């Protein structure tokens, strides 16, 4: 059950992060602005990894959204 929940969360983050990134010039610019490693950010965007709480907050602050947006359809 936990694996299913984690995959659902990762899928939601992936979809919503992709939508938000479309509002910026490029993924590279987002990574530079956030000072995040591009490889790790790609893992978030592919759904293979979920950001730690502090990184999730940093991403939310950057896009001016609440962290719940990542988990909502």
C-alpha positions as CSV (number, residue, x, y, z in Angstrom):
1,X,0.0,0.0,0.0
2,X,2.8,2.4,0.9
3,X,4.5,1.9,-2.5
4,X,1.2,2.7,-4.3
5,X,0.8,5.9,-2.3
6,X,4.4,6.9,-3.0
7,X,4.0,6.3,-6.7
8,X,0.7,8.3,-6.7
9,X,2.4,11.2,-4.9
10,X,5.5,11.1,-7.2
11,X,3.2,11.1,-10.3
12,X,1.3,14.2,-9.0
13,X,4.5,16.0,-8.3
14,X,5.8,15.1,-11.7
15,X,2.7,16.4,-13.5
16,X,2.3,19.6,-11.5
17,X,6.0,20.4,-11.6
18,X,6.1,20.1,-15.3
19,X,3.1,22.4,-15.6
20,X,4.8,25.0,-13.4
21,X,8.1,24.8,-15.3
22,X,6.3,25.6,-18.5
23,X,5.9,29.1,-17.1
24,X,9.6,29.6,-17.1
25,X,12.1,30.0,-20.0
26,X,13.8,26.6,-19.4
27,X,14.4,23.8,-16.9
28,X,18.0,24.9,-16.7
29,X,16.9,28.4,-15.6
30,X,14.7,27.0,-12.9
31,X,17.6,24.9,-11.6
32,X,19.9,27.9,-11.6
33,X,17.4,30.1,-9.9
34,X,16.8,27.5,-7.2
35,X,20.4,26.4,-7.0
36,X,19.4,22.8,-7.4
37,X,21.3,20.1,-9.2
38,X,19.8,19.5,-12.7
39,X,20.1,15.7,-12.4
40,X,18.2,15.7,-9.1
41,X,15.6,18.1,-10.5
42,X,15.1,15.8,-13.4
43,X,14.4,13.0,-11.0
44,X,11.6,15.0,-9.4
45,X,10.2,15.8,-12.9
46,X,10.3,12.1,-13.9
47,X,8.7,10.9,-10.7
48,X,11.7,8.8,-9.7
49,X,12.3,10.9,-6.6
50,X,10.3,13.2,-4.2
51,X,11.8,16.4,-2.9
52,X,12.7,16.6,0.7
53,X,10.5,19.0,2.7
54,X,13.0,21.9,2.6
55,X,13.5,21.5,-1.1
56,X,9.8,21.3,-1.7
57,X,9.3,24.5,0.2
58,X,12.0,26.2,-1.8
59,X,10.3,25.1,-5.1
60,X,6.9,26.3,-3.8
61,X,8.3,29.7,-2.8
62,X,9.9,30.0,-6.2
63,X,6.7,29.3,-8.1
64,X,4.6,31.2,-5.4
65,X,2.4,28.2,-4.7
66,X,1.3,26.2,-1.7
67,X,2.9,22.8,-1.3
68,X,-0.5,21.2,-1.6
69,X,-0.7,22.1,-5.3
70,X,1.9,19.4,-5.9
71,X,-0.4,16.7,-4.6
72,X,-3.7,17.9,-6.2
73,X,-4.9,16.9,-9.6
